[in-house]
Amino acid sequence: MRLSLCLLLVTLALCFYEANAGACPSLVKELKLTVTGSPTQLRAQLAKYNATKDEVAAELEVKKCIDQMPSDDIQHIIDTLNQIVSNCQ
């Protein structure tokens, strides 16, 4: 549950750092890949940012934790992200 709370707080911070800011499409894609994508898809997305090996390893560690969560919790994270993104636009 702590991981999903951290993910939620980061998403909220990035979406609402300015009153008129919209959700960055790259951020949304990365978050969705972290929650629902494969490690290979996430690695490919992170390669676009020239992420270091440590950064990729850290993101994949988060992905591994999310993949071990019950499907109901994952669906709750997806629903929450969708609500946040719809409010950001």
C-alpha positions in Angstrom: 0.0 0.0 0.0 2.9 2.4 0.7 4.1 2.0 -2.9 0.7 2.9 -4.4 0.5 5.9 -2.1 4.0 7.1 -3.2 3.0 6.6 -6.8 -0.2 8.6 -6.3 1.7 11.5 -4.5 4.3 11.7 -7.3 1.6 11.8 -9.9 -0.4 14.5 -8.1 2.7 16.6 -7.6 3.7 16.3 -11.3 0.2 17.0 -12.6 -0.7 19.9 -10.3 2.6 21.8 -9.9 1.0 24.6 -11.9 -2.6 25.5 -11.9 -2.9 25.5 -15.7 -0.6 22.5 -16.4 -1.8 19.5 -18.2 -0.6 16.0 -17.6 2.6 15.3 -19.6 1.9 12.5 -22.1 5.3 10.9 -21.5 4.7 10.8 -17.8 1.3 9.2 -18.2 2.7 6.6 -20.6 5.6 5.8 -18.2 3.2 5.5 -15.2 0.9 3.2 -17.1 3.8 1.1 -18.3 5.0 0.9 -14.8 1.7 -0.4 -13.6 0.4 -2.5 -16.5 3.3 -2.9 -19.0 6.0 -5.5 -19.3 9.6 -4.9 -18.0 10.7 -4.8 -21.6 8.2 -2.1 -22.5 9.2 -0.1 -19.5 12.9 -0.4 -20.3 12.3 0.8 -23.9 10.3 3.8 -22.6 13.1 4.7 -20.1 15.7 4.4 -22.9 14.1 7.4 -24.5 15.2 9.5 -21.5 18.8 8.2 -21.6 18.2 6.9 -18.1 21.2 5.5 -16.3 21.5 1.8 -15.3 20.8 2.7 -11.7 17.7 4.6 -12.6 16.4 1.8 -14.8 17.1 -0.7 -12.1 15.2 1.4 -9.6 12.2 1.7 -11.9 12.3 -2.0 -12.6 12.4 -2.7 -8.9 9.2 -0.7 -8.4 7.7 -2.6 -11.4 8.6 -5.9 -9.7 6.8 -4.8 -6.5 3.7 -3.7 -8.4 3.6 -7.0 -10.3 3.4 -8.8 -7.0 0.4 -6.8 -5.8 -3.1 -8.3 -5.9 -5.0 -7.5 -9.1 -7.6 -5.6 -7.2 -5.0 -3.2 -5.9 -3.5 -2.8 -9.4 -6.9 -2.0 -10.8 -7.4 0.6 -8.0 -4.1 2.2 -9.0 -5.1 2.3 -12.6 -8.5 3.8 -11.8 -6.9 6.4 -9.6 -4.3 7.3 -12.3 -7.1 7.6 -14.8 -9.0 10.0 -12.5 -5.9 12.1 -11.9 -5.1 12.3 -15.6 -8.7 13.3 -16.5 -8.5 16.1 -13.9 -5.2 17.3 -15.3 -6.5 17.9 -18.8 
